[in-house]
Amino acid sequence: MPDSDTDLIETQLVLRDADRIPLDWTTAPDELLGLARQYYPDRLPPLTIGQARQIQAVLDRPALMTERTLPLVCVGEGDGNHSACPYSAQCPLVQARVPPLGQPCPFETRIVELWMAKYMEELNVGDHNLVEQSQVRDLVFVDLLMQRAIGILASDGLVDENPVGVIPAGRGTQATIYRKEASSTAILLERLMARKEKMLRALMATREVRARYKKSREEDPSNLLARLLRLRAAEAEVS
């Protein structure tokens, strides 16, 4: 705890303005300091406390780097080079005319954090289980794609009107003929749902194979003999 009112004020400033206060490298964690000295041997980089915390968070949990690539980069309502974000019609930041253009979508970033944590909890995936963590990230990515597809369907509907030809319209003009077809986004969504089901089955299959392998090792004669010898040795010590 802070020892004085001055310390308390300084602590509150650090919490509030961490992205503005320069990092004092003498107080940096050893791992972060070692990384900085390795890549910047001549002069330590001028980081803020907030930037240092973000770097340390990735060092503590490298999977964060992969998770940070999942969210959309904000394009707002789009421009000449980019289509509008699939959430633009519902996004409160776009409606407030303050979209964080060029930055990861804050809502998808939060969604990734929540869904990763929920999947890890409900599927009982351990922090050190690299294979299952990778499968969970794939599931979250498919969930994001499904959510984006749903956002597009909410704006564009379930039917696409595709041009199939032109006909004379009189006075030297032409009219385009359109054919209504099932939305390509709806078709994509259906495929994503099937893909998610396969991924969940693969995750369960991975666990089943691991369980069978563990059971076969336990039932191996050499393992059974070793367990029996340990049991007899324990009984001899007691007697």
Secondary structure, 3 states (H helix, E strand, C coil): CCCCHHHHHHHHHHHHCCCCCECCHHHCCHHHHHHHHHHCCCCCCCCEHHHHHHHHHHHHCCHHHHHHCCCCECCCCCCCCCCCCCCCCCCHHHHCCCCCCCCECHHHHHHHHHHHHHHHHHCCCCCCCHHHHHHHHHHHHHHHHHHHHHHHHHHHCCEEEEEEEEEEEECCEEEEEEEEEECHHHHHHHHHHHHHHHHHHHHHHHHHHHHHHHHHHHHCHHHHHHHHHHHHHHHHHHC
